Structure formats: structure tokens, C-alpha cells
């Protein structure tokens, strides 16, 4: 397929310390086949100086194509993604957290299946491949694998990392979904809904992972895990 622009959706909440660093990484990446970058940042009503950090970055880096949107109230990561997805204009869309857990240098790995296999969706898996993975929480890993297993059982997919941030889509596919989840339920919901698309082609690529501790700013909690369980059941078993 012809890909002119990659839309990079960056949801941000209280990321004043890292937002400029991840934007630098995005800026430095040279995409294959001269693909251009469109960065869509959605600030989910941060309570720190994330807004100031983003505005300063945009003013200091006019060469990077950045669109910036703000929520007037905090709605959740999923809601920020909904806003960013709706605003994207590139042929391909990818989700990029505002922290430093995922490496934008791997965008090109995720893009390749769109060229060589006419992929519709590509997931980046933290559990396959030989790239670096920071060693952190045992029970988080077990929880992620359990959620992926349950999701797979109902979607009939064989993903290894349903909860990954790095999901890349053909834009018309992701914009064509009626997405509801406003927090971390986005991952099981979008997986359930793409699995129902007839003859969809989903691929998975091994990626690196530089996870954060809670002291470093990690936000997901055990409550989000239970919500994910409910979403797996809700969006696979009920209309």
C-alpha cells in the first residue's frame, strides 16, 4: 500500500518530565520509504506542567508536525486516544505513550508488515523477540499474560501481548470502530472489535520494553486489571 504519513497518537497525563524526551525520540526517527510523521498529542487535563512543556516544545521545534489538543476535564487514557484517533489524517496510525517505556525507533519494524503482507493491524509484543526488556513486576507479567490468554480464547486470536501500547492500524479501520472505553479498557475493547472484522490481517512484531516503576510514574493499577477482565467479557460475549 501507499503510505505517505504515519499518525503518532500521544496521550499525555502528568508527563512534564518525559514528554519532551519522547518527542525528541519521535523527531529523530527516520521512517522507511520517506514516510512523513504527524504527531497528535492529547493532554488529558494534566495537573502538572505538561501543557507548558508541550507548548514550549512545539514553539522550539517548528519542523516537527505536531497537532495539540487538551481535555478540559480528566477523562482517561482511552478518551485521550479517542480524541487523537479522530484527529489523525495519516494512512497508518500508531499509539505512543508519553513516557519512555516504548522506543519509537521500532516504528519501522511495525510498518514493514503493511508493505510485505498488506497488514491491517500490527501489535508490538513485549514477550517475543530478542530486544531488551526491563525486568520489573512478576505479577504484572502474569496478569498481562492471563488477560491475553482470556482475550485470545474469546477472539480466537493467538496474540502474545494484547495489552501492549504499540498498536499500529490502517487509519480507516481504527476510525471505523465505535470505541467506548475511556480508561485502560481500550486495549481489550479494540482487540475484541478488530477481531470481528471479516478477513482482517493482524500481525505481531517483537519490541523492546523499558518499563517504569510506580515511583517513576507508572499509572495502571490492579483496578484496571479487573476492568480489563470485564471488558474482555463485555466486548466479546455481548453486542
C-alpha positions as a LaTeX table, in Angstrom:
\begin{tabular}{lrrr}
\hline
Residue & $x$ (\AA) & $y$ (\AA) & $z$ (\AA) \\
\hline
Unk1 & 0.00 & 0.00 & 0.00 \\
Unk2 & 0.99 & 3.62 & $-0.43$ \\
Unk3 & 1.88 & 5.20 & 2.92 \\
Unk4 & 2.59 & 8.92 & 2.89 \\
Unk5 & 2.10 & 9.77 & 6.58 \\
Unk6 & 2.25 & 7.95 & 9.91 \\
Unk7 & $-0.02$ & 9.50 & 12.55 \\
Unk8 & 1.52 & 9.09 & 16.03 \\
Unk9 & $-1.10$ & 9.44 & 18.78 \\
Unk10 & 0.40 & 10.56 & 22.10 \\
Unk11 & $-1.98$ & 10.60 & 25.10 \\
Unk12 & $-0.42$ & 12.56 & 27.97 \\
Unk13 & $-1.30$ & 12.89 & 31.64 \\
Unk14 & 1.17 & 14.38 & 34.13 \\
Unk15 & 4.19 & 13.75 & 31.90 \\
Unk16 & 6.03 & 17.07 & 32.22 \\
Unk17 & 9.32 & 15.28 & 32.97 \\
Unk18 & 9.29 & 12.95 & 29.95 \\
Unk19 & 7.10 & 14.45 & 27.21 \\
Unk20 & 9.96 & 16.40 & 25.62 \\
Unk21 & 12.18 & 13.31 & 25.71 \\
Unk22 & 9.70 & 11.09 & 23.88 \\
Unk23 & 9.03 & 13.86 & 21.35 \\
Unk24 & 12.77 & 14.10 & 20.75 \\
Unk25 & 12.86 & 10.36 & 20.06 \\
Unk26 & 9.96 & 10.68 & 17.64 \\
Unk27 & 11.64 & 13.63 & 15.93 \\
Unk28 & 14.92 & 11.75 & 15.49 \\
Unk29 & 13.34 & 8.68 & 13.84 \\
Unk30 & 13.70 & 8.47 & 10.07 \\
Unk31 & 10.82 & 6.38 & 8.76 \\
Unk32 & 11.22 & 3.94 & 5.88 \\
Unk33 & 10.19 & 4.91 & 2.34 \\
Unk34 & 10.23 & 8.62 & 3.20 \\
Unk35 & 7.06 & 8.36 & 5.29 \\
Unk36 & 6.21 & 11.65 & 6.98 \\
Unk37 & 5.25 & 11.99 & 10.65 \\
Unk38 & 2.11 & 13.57 & 12.07 \\
Unk39 & 2.22 & 13.79 & 15.87 \\
Unk40 & $-1.17$ & 14.18 & 17.57 \\
Unk41 & $-0.82$ & 14.99 & 21.28 \\
Unk42 & $-3.84$ & 14.87 & 23.60 \\
Unk43 & $-3.30$ & 16.30 & 27.08 \\
Unk44 & $-5.88$ & 14.68 & 29.36 \\
Unk45 & $-6.18$ & 17.65 & 31.76 \\
Unk46 & $-2.80$ & 17.13 & 33.41 \\
Unk47 & $-2.35$ & 18.63 & 36.88 \\
Unk48 & 1.36 & 19.33 & 36.46 \\
Unk49 & 3.18 & 21.45 & 33.85 \\
Unk50 & 2.64 & 19.05 & 30.94 \\
Unk51 & 0.78 & 21.75 & 28.99 \\
Unk52 & 3.63 & 24.23 & 29.34 \\
Unk53 & 6.19 & 21.58 & 28.40 \\
Unk54 & 4.28 & 20.68 & 25.23 \\
Unk55 & 3.72 & 24.29 & 24.20 \\
Unk56 & 7.40 & 25.09 & 24.71 \\
Unk57 & 8.42 & 22.05 & 22.68 \\
Unk58 & 6.12 & 22.96 & 19.79 \\
Unk59 & 7.48 & 26.52 & 19.72 \\
Unk60 & 11.08 & 25.28 & 19.76 \\
Unk61 & 10.59 & 22.56 & 17.12 \\
Unk62 & 8.59 & 24.04 & 14.21 \\
Unk63 & 9.94 & 21.37 & 11.86 \\
Unk64 & 8.01 & 18.58 & 13.59 \\
Unk65 & 4.36 & 18.34 & 12.52 \\
Unk66 & 2.51 & 18.43 & 15.87 \\
Unk67 & $-1.21$ & 18.89 & 16.48 \\
Unk68 & $-2.07$ & 19.58 & 20.12 \\
Unk69 & $-5.41$ & 19.09 & 21.88 \\
Unk70 & $-6.45$ & 19.44 & 25.51 \\
Unk71 & $-9.29$ & 17.92 & 27.53 \\
Unk72 & $-10.88$ & 20.41 & 29.90 \\
Unk73 & $-11.50$ & 17.62 & 32.44 \\
Unk74 & $-9.61$ & 14.39 & 33.04 \\
Unk75 & $-11.38$ & 11.63 & 31.10 \\
Unk76 & $-8.84$ & 8.78 & 30.99 \\
Unk77 & $-6.28$ & 7.37 & 28.57 \\
Unk78 & $-8.90$ & 5.73 & 26.38 \\
Unk79 & $-10.75$ & 9.02 & 25.98 \\
Unk80 & $-7.50$ & 10.76 & 25.03 \\
Unk81 & $-6.93$ & 8.06 & 22.42 \\
Unk82 & $-10.45$ & 8.56 & 21.05 \\
Unk83 & $-9.68$ & 12.25 & 20.53 \\
Unk84 & $-6.32$ & 11.56 & 18.91 \\
Unk85 & $-7.66$ & 8.84 & 16.64 \\
Unk86 & $-10.46$ & 11.10 & 15.41 \\
Unk87 & $-7.97$ & 13.87 & 14.55 \\
Unk88 & $-5.44$ & 11.65 & 12.70 \\
Unk89 & $-5.05$ & 12.03 & 8.94 \\
Unk90 & $-2.21$ & 9.63 & 8.06 \\
Unk91 & $-2.75$ & 6.36 & 6.20 \\
Unk92 & $-1.32$ & 4.47 & 9.20 \\
Unk93 & $-1.84$ & 5.28 & 12.88 \\
Unk94 & 0.22 & 4.18 & 15.89 \\
Unk95 & $-0.22$ & 4.72 & 19.63 \\
Unk96 & 2.78 & 6.09 & 21.57 \\
Unk97 & 2.68 & 6.63 & 25.34 \\
Unk98 & 4.20 & 9.88 & 26.59 \\
Unk99 & 6.61 & 8.07 & 28.92 \\
Unk100 & 9.80 & 6.29 & 27.87 \\
Unk101 & 8.63 & 2.67 & 28.11 \\
Unk102 & 8.44 & 2.16 & 24.33 \\
Unk103 & 11.03 & 3.07 & 21.70 \\
Unk104 & 9.88 & 4.99 & 18.57 \\
Unk105 & 12.92 & 3.64 & 16.72 \\
Unk106 & 10.85 & 0.46 & 16.34 \\
Unk107 & 8.14 & 2.16 & 14.27 \\
Unk108 & 9.88 & 0.89 & 11.15 \\
Unk109 & 9.66 & $-2.72$ & 12.37 \\
Unk110 & 5.93 & $-2.26$ & 12.91 \\
Unk111 & 5.49 & $-0.67$ & 9.48 \\
Unk112 & 7.09 & $-3.49$ & 7.50 \\
Unk113 & 4.10 & $-5.91$ & 7.55 \\
Unk114 & 1.96 & $-3.22$ & 5.92 \\
Unk115 & 4.30 & $-3.36$ & 2.93 \\
Unk116 & 5.26 & $-7.01$ & 2.71 \\
Unk117 & 1.99 & $-8.61$ & 3.85 \\
Unk118 & $-0.66$ & $-5.92$ & 3.36 \\
Unk119 & $-1.33$ & $-5.99$ & 7.11 \\
Unk120 & $-4.36$ & $-4.20$ & 8.53 \\
Unk121 & $-3.15$ & $-4.15$ & 12.15 \\
Unk122 & 0.26 & $-4.78$ & 13.76 \\
Unk123 & 0.81 & $-5.32$ & 17.50 \\
Unk124 & 4.21 & $-4.88$ & 19.11 \\
Unk125 & 4.78 & $-7.68$ & 21.63 \\
Unk126 & 6.91 & $-7.25$ & 24.75 \\
Unk127 & 7.05 & $-11.02$ & 25.18 \\
Unk128 & 8.66 & $-12.20$ & 21.95 \\
Unk129 & 11.86 & $-11.32$ & 20.11 \\
Unk130 & 15.38 & $-10.59$ & 21.27 \\
Unk131 & 15.10 & $-6.88$ & 22.08 \\
Unk132 & 15.81 & $-5.51$ & 25.61 \\
Unk133 & 13.09 & $-5.90$ & 28.24 \\
Unk134 & 13.43 & $-4.28$ & 31.64 \\
Unk135 & 12.88 & $-6.76$ & 34.47 \\
Unk136 & 10.17 & $-5.45$ & 36.82 \\
Unk137 & 6.96 & $-6.87$ & 38.29 \\
Unk138 & 6.29 & $-10.63$ & 38.28 \\
Unk139 & 2.55 & $-10.29$ & 38.96 \\
Unk140 & 2.13 & $-7.64$ & 36.26 \\
Unk141 & 3.61 & $-10.09$ & 33.78 \\
Unk142 & 1.33 & $-12.89$ & 34.97 \\
Unk143 & $-1.64$ & $-10.52$ & 34.81 \\
Unk144 & $-0.80$ & $-9.40$ & 31.28 \\
Unk145 & $-0.42$ & $-12.98$ & 30.07 \\
Unk146 & $-3.66$ & $-14.04$ & 31.76 \\
Unk147 & $-5.58$ & $-11.17$ & 30.17 \\
Unk148 & $-4.08$ & $-12.01$ & 26.79 \\
Unk149 & $-4.99$ & $-15.69$ & 27.21 \\
Unk150 & $-8.60$ & $-14.90$ & 28.10 \\
Unk151 & $-8.86$ & $-12.40$ & 25.26 \\
Unk152 & $-7.45$ & $-14.92$ & 22.81 \\
Unk153 & $-9.89$ & $-17.59$ & 23.98 \\
Unk154 & $-12.82$ & $-15.34$ & 23.05 \\
Unk155 & $-11.41$ & $-13.62$ & 19.96 \\
Unk156 & $-9.77$ & $-16.80$ & 18.56 \\
Unk157 & $-6.55$ & $-14.84$ & 18.01 \\
Unk158 & $-3.11$ & $-16.06$ & 19.10 \\
Unk159 & $-1.59$ & $-12.80$ & 20.32 \\
Unk160 & 1.17 & $-12.85$ & 22.92 \\
Unk161 & 0.62 & $-9.29$ & 24.22 \\
Unk162 & $-2.93$ & $-7.93$ & 23.96 \\
Unk163 & $-2.16$ & $-5.17$ & 26.50 \\
Unk164 & 0.76 & $-3.66$ & 24.55 \\
Unk165 & 0.77 & 0.09 & 23.93 \\
Unk166 & 2.28 & $-0.33$ & 20.46 \\
Unk167 & $-0.67$ & $-0.98$ & 18.19 \\
Unk168 & $-0.48$ & 0.18 & 14.58 \\
Unk169 & $-3.58$ & 0.35 & 12.38 \\
Unk170 & $-4.71$ & 1.32 & 8.94 \\
Unk171 & $-6.46$ & 4.56 & 9.80 \\
Unk172 & $-9.80$ & 3.73 & 8.21 \\
Unk173 & $-10.00$ & 0.56 & 10.30 \\
Unk174 & $-9.44$ & 2.17 & 13.71 \\
Unk175 & $-11.57$ & 5.21 & 12.84 \\
Unk176 & $-14.35$ & 2.88 & 11.74 \\
Unk177 & $-14.69$ & 1.33 & 15.21 \\
Unk178 & $-17.23$ & 2.60 & 17.73 \\
Unk179 & $-14.92$ & 2.74 & 20.74 \\
Unk180 & $-16.39$ & 3.28 & 24.22 \\
Unk181 & $-13.75$ & 2.64 & 26.90 \\
Unk182 & $-12.31$ & 5.81 & 28.44 \\
Unk183 & $-9.56$ & 4.31 & 30.59 \\
Unk184 & $-7.30$ & 1.27 & 30.20 \\
Unk185 & $-10.16$ & $-0.85$ & 28.90 \\
Unk186 & $-9.21$ & 0.46 & 25.46 \\
Unk187 & $-6.82$ & $-2.47$ & 24.86 \\
Unk188 & $-9.27$ & $-5.40$ & 25.26 \\
Unk189 & $-12.06$ & $-3.42$ & 23.61 \\
Unk190 & $-10.14$ & $-2.56$ & 20.46 \\
Unk191 & $-8.76$ & $-6.11$ & 20.26 \\
Unk192 & $-12.24$ & $-7.61$ & 20.52 \\
Unk193 & $-13.64$ & $-5.27$ & 17.90 \\
Unk194 & $-10.90$ & $-5.72$ & 15.30 \\
Unk195 & $-11.15$ & $-9.50$ & 15.73 \\
Unk196 & $-14.74$ & $-9.30$ & 14.48 \\
Unk197 & $-13.78$ & $-7.62$ & 11.19 \\
Unk198 & $-14.11$ & $-10.14$ & 8.38 \\
Unk199 & $-10.79$ & $-11.30$ & 6.87 \\
Unk200 & $-8.74$ & $-8.76$ & 8.83 \\
Unk201 & $-4.98$ & $-9.35$ & 8.72 \\
Unk202 & $-3.30$ & $-8.93$ & 12.13 \\
Unk203 & 0.45 & $-9.31$ & 12.66 \\
Unk204 & 2.70 & $-9.20$ & 15.71 \\
Unk205 & 6.30 & $-7.98$ & 16.00 \\
Unk206 & 8.69 & $-8.33$ & 18.94 \\
Unk207 & 9.60 & $-4.99$ & 20.55 \\
Unk208 & 11.75 & $-3.76$ & 23.43 \\
Unk209 & 10.27 & $-2.55$ & 26.71 \\
Unk210 & 11.73 & $-0.09$ & 29.21 \\
Unk211 & 9.06 & $-0.27$ & 31.92 \\
Unk212 & 8.63 & 2.25 & 34.72 \\
Unk213 & 8.11 & 1.66 & 38.42 \\
Unk214 & 5.31 & 3.45 & 40.26 \\
Unk215 & 7.88 & 5.83 & 41.72 \\
Unk216 & 8.89 & 6.69 & 38.16 \\
Unk217 & 5.32 & 7.46 & 37.14 \\
Unk218 & 3.58 & 4.20 & 36.21 \\
Unk219 & $-0.20$ & 4.69 & 36.47 \\
Unk220 & $-2.00$ & 1.40 & 35.77 \\
Unk221 & $-3.31$ & $-0.40$ & 38.87 \\
Unk222 & $-4.97$ & $-3.67$ & 39.89 \\
Unk223 & $-8.35$ & $-1.96$ & 39.46 \\
Unk224 & $-7.56$ & $-1.51$ & 35.77 \\
Unk225 & $-6.83$ & $-5.24$ & 35.56 \\
Unk226 & $-10.32$ & $-6.06$ & 36.81 \\
Unk227 & $-11.80$ & $-3.56$ & 34.37 \\
Unk228 & $-9.87$ & $-5.28$ & 31.58 \\
Unk229 & $-11.40$ & $-8.62$ & 32.60 \\
Unk230 & $-14.87$ & $-7.11$ & 32.41 \\
Unk231 & $-14.11$ & $-5.56$ & 29.01 \\
Unk232 & $-12.88$ & $-8.87$ & 27.63 \\
Unk233 & $-16.21$ & $-10.44$ & 28.56 \\
Unk234 & $-18.32$ & $-7.43$ & 27.59 \\
Unk235 & $-16.96$ & $-6.82$ & 24.11 \\
Unk236 & $-16.60$ & $-10.47$ & 23.14 \\
Unk237 & $-19.72$ & $-12.07$ & 24.60 \\
Unk238 & $-22.28$ & $-9.25$ & 24.33 \\
Unk239 & $-23.27$ & $-7.00$ & 21.47 \\
\hline
\end{tabular}
